[in-house]
Amino acid sequence: MGQNSVTAYSALVAASLSLGFWAGTRATNRTDKKPAATPAEPSRPSNNYPQEKDDGNESDDSSVADGDISSLRVDVADDCKMVLVVRTDLGMTSGKIAAQFSHAALACYKTLSAKHPAMLRQWERTGQTKIALQCEGEDELLLLQAQAQSLNLCARSIQDAGRTQIAAGSRTVLGIAGPSRLVNQIIGKLRLL
């Protein structure tokens, strides 16, 4: 009787976990759809962030056109990550690099929130992986951004406002977010910071 009860309990646990997983993924799929605006309610942007530029920011994200981020398919099994690539030729202090990384991470987060909420949730579910990398100059940074955009990944470069160490308009950091299988195709040869 002891062996039979262990087998029965194991089967019950497995069935419960399977049912819970199935119900959880069904509930997630239903919340991905946004209700259409009613005629009495004017259409608004999909995020709650102000549309005008904030002149108080020390850095601005680039407005280079993305690929079609929303067309990128993300499966439940996909591991997602964000990589932050800094230019080493600028000689920024570690504090300045940290601030620029924060700008890039926030820019990627806002973009995914507006254009691909399902990918953002998958990144959050898979541990919110962030990796700090380095490149040698602006040309390499722009090449990485173009490659990421060609794969429909979220890619945001940060231009410094020039109030502290760096000349105004200098691209300092690139943030790339998406499924690890695609991000790895771009960053494979970069070194950790």
C-alpha angles and dihedrals in degrees: 000000000000094000093046093052092050090051092048092049091047091052091048092050092048092048092048093050091048092049092047092049092048092049092046094052091046091052091049092051091053093052092053090073114083120210116247118250113262118236091252091053117067118231113260135189112276094245133058096232121116114260097214121084116262108225090196092072117104092213136026127210116237121261094215109143116261128219114251098294093176092059093062110108116224120191127204089249094053117111111217129200144173122225124197115202120195128194110240094195092075094065095222120178118248090254092053091048090051091052092048091048088053091053091050094046091050092047091053091046093051092047094050091045090056102035108026114015091166091060090047091053091047090052089050091048093050096056103276092262114202122182126191114217137169137224131185105239152344095280091058091045092052091047090053090049092051091048091050092049091049087060090048092247123148106261123175125176120197124224115202119235091221099235098126129013107344133063115260114268096022113144104232109167140017123208119200123184133180145084111343092232090063099035090053090058089064104037100038096116100038120110126235115255 
